[in-house]
């Protein structure tokens, strides 16, 4: 069992690139920067390990998955502390400990999900079965917002289905990726999970390699498009979870006080740095002021600060680039005459990348804070008077990861949900993912699904045996 100190010592490298805490600026550790040759060698090791891994029975691989879940659980506090220091998210609230708990759940559930051979046709004349075979080596390219949980989403189903994996954490959260994979590798045979540390060029190397059969990618739509182009060499399979700008539509029959907490966490979980967070909220004129006031009252009680302080449930932005995005978009909203209900006044000279919890009301639906992804703690609240118009606005962007409808009438909410162009539409919550329920985007939010049975099939080669 590791402590934070022993875990850090196991992964940090002398003379490596410095990693700093985004809340305090403190030096946490040093990480390697691998070269293209290192990536090629990692791919070769994963390729060499794959046949023996695939030759294990499903039960044997499931046994490894369960041991991985045990190992994460045994080292949960050390992982959470490291994650909190590097990513910035607090230990408490739906943050670092919650993320490590998610890693356990998203390991146990795919391990416990059976994927039997399917008999597709058996009519006396034709007999056809569908099998799911390993693809080979999977490249897993991870972002910095939920660096451990998203890595698990990519790695565990891939391993379960008999693939080996080369994992590339984000350059912003390399320690978190190295630490997680280190724990996994205390259980796995050598070569089954390789890790490469570095920036986008290493990710591109994985995408270009003909030895990689599939890329699991979560990140920006811009990078996703580059991956699509670069993947054509060997007709690589892709699962792409790309950017979102999720709309929430409040209907006029809600109790504003009852939905305030759900709206808050839908938008501000992980300090807004979540792919499927609520990023623009449409509220009817008739209850607009009550919804804004209840949300503001709830938000005002949620402390923001450095992650290791147990009272905090919101943290800093992870990096300066993201701080600048949020700052630019809120300034654009302010300049347009939108009303600042709370926040919008960051201390730009402070050490940490803290941006205060910000609610912007009476905003032009065409303002950049609405149409661009802020990925931070600033929610625009748009007033509407006609529900059809609200649905039209929700659907007018190029992205469609998630969406939500808030109503006391479930049937009415479901009818509106059916008209929202998104991969998932939640009713009376937002972003409440579940390891049994498939998750994936519509439009330019990507393609392919993760989680559940669909997620296992997505990292396998379907093979029909007929006759
Ligand atoms: P974000 O804005 O969330 O950091 P990115 O799409 O830039 O989103 O990065 C997500 C992941 O993709 C990171 O691990 C990054 O290093 C990697 N990446 C960046 N550029 C490329 C590329 N051209 N090919 C493959 N991976 C890349």
Boltz pocket constraint, residues with backbone or C-beta under 6 A from the ligand:
constraints:
  - pocket:
      binder: B
      contacts: [[A, 141], [A, 142], [A, 143], [A, 144], [A, 168], [A, 169], [A, 170], [A, 171], [A, 198], [A, 199], [A, 200], [A, 201], [A, 202], [A, 203], [A, 204], [A, 205], [A, 207], [A, 218], [A, 219], [A, 220], [A, 221], [A, 222], [A, 223], [A, 224], [A, 226], [A, 227]]
      max_distance: 6.0
